[in-house]
Amino acid sequence: MWGVVLIVSAFVLGLIAFSFAWGLPVFAVPIALIGIAVIGAFDMRRRRQQVKQLHEFREEAKAESVEFTPRDEETLVSD
Protein backbone atom coordinates (compact mmCIF):
# COMPACT_ATOMS: atom_id res chain seq x y z
CA MET A 1 0.00 0.00 0.00
CA TRP A 2 2.81 2.42 0.81
CA GLY A 3 4.27 2.02 -2.66
CA VAL A 4 1.05 3.15 -4.31
CA VAL A 5 0.69 6.08 -1.90
CA LEU A 6 4.27 7.12 -2.61
CA ILE A 7 3.79 7.05 -6.38
CA VAL A 8 0.49 8.93 -6.26
CA SER A 9 2.06 11.51 -3.95
CA ALA A 10 4.94 11.92 -6.39
CA PHE A 11 2.48 12.58 -9.23
CA VAL A 12 0.57 15.12 -7.16
CA LEU A 13 3.74 16.89 -6.06
CA GLY A 14 4.96 16.90 -9.66
CA LEU A 15 1.72 18.50 -10.80
CA ILE A 16 1.96 21.14 -8.09
CA ALA A 17 5.65 21.84 -8.74
CA PHE A 18 5.19 22.31 -12.48
CA SER A 19 1.78 23.99 -12.35
CA PHE A 20 3.27 27.24 -13.69
CA ALA A 21 3.93 25.64 -17.09
CA TRP A 22 1.49 26.53 -19.88
CA GLY A 23 1.14 23.00 -21.22
CA LEU A 24 0.45 21.31 -17.89
CA PRO A 25 -3.28 20.69 -18.35
CA VAL A 26 -2.70 19.36 -21.85
CA PHE A 27 0.20 16.98 -21.16
CA ALA A 28 0.89 16.34 -17.48
CA VAL A 29 -2.62 15.69 -16.16
CA PRO A 30 -3.53 12.96 -18.70
CA ILE A 31 -0.11 11.34 -18.27
CA ALA A 32 -0.51 11.37 -14.48
CA LEU A 33 -4.02 9.89 -14.70
CA ILE A 34 -2.83 7.15 -17.05
CA GLY A 35 0.07 6.38 -14.71
CA ILE A 36 -2.23 6.17 -11.70
CA ALA A 37 -4.63 3.89 -13.61
CA VAL A 38 -1.81 1.56 -14.70
CA ILE A 39 -0.39 1.34 -11.18
CA GLY A 40 -3.87 0.68 -9.80
CA ALA A 41 -4.45 -2.09 -12.34
CA PHE A 42 -1.15 -3.79 -11.42
CA ASP A 43 -1.99 -3.51 -7.72
CA MET A 44 -5.45 -5.03 -8.23
CA ARG A 45 -3.94 -7.88 -10.27
CA ARG A 46 -1.39 -8.58 -7.53
CA ARG A 47 -4.09 -8.61 -4.85
CA ARG A 48 -6.29 -10.98 -6.87
CA GLN A 49 -3.39 -13.37 -7.27
CA GLN A 50 -2.73 -13.27 -3.52
CA VAL A 51 -6.37 -13.99 -2.72
CA LYS A 52 -6.44 -16.85 -5.23
CA GLN A 53 -3.25 -18.32 -3.76
CA LEU A 54 -4.65 -18.06 -0.23
CA HIS A 55 -7.84 -19.83 -1.33
CA GLU A 56 -5.80 -22.62 -2.92
CA PHE A 57 -3.77 -23.04 0.28
CA ARG A 58 -6.96 -23.31 2.33
CA GLU A 59 -8.43 -25.92 0.00
CA GLU A 60 -5.18 -27.87 0.06
CA ALA A 61 -5.11 -27.78 3.86
CA LYS A 62 -8.69 -29.07 4.07
CA ALA A 63 -7.87 -32.00 1.79
CA GLU A 64 -4.93 -33.23 3.85
CA SER A 65 -5.52 -35.23 7.01
CA VAL A 66 -3.27 -34.79 10.00
CA GLU A 67 -1.89 -37.80 11.78
CA PHE A 68 -0.59 -37.37 15.31
CA THR A 69 1.99 -39.62 16.92
CA PRO A 70 1.47 -40.74 20.52
CA ARG A 71 4.07 -38.16 21.58
CA ASP A 72 2.11 -35.42 19.79
CA GLU A 73 -1.08 -36.47 21.51
CA GLU A 74 0.65 -36.21 24.91
CA THR A 75 1.66 -32.62 24.23
CA LEU A 76 -1.80 -31.67 22.93
CA VAL A 77 -3.63 -32.75 26.08
CA SER A 78 -4.17 -29.84 28.44
CA ASP A 79 -4.17 -30.42 32.20
Residue pairs with C-beta under 8 A, 6 or more apart in sequence:
4 39
4 40
4 43
7 35
7 36
7 39
8 36
8 39
11 32
11 35
11 36
14 28
14 32
15 24
15 28
15 29
15 32
18 24
18 28
21 28
68 76
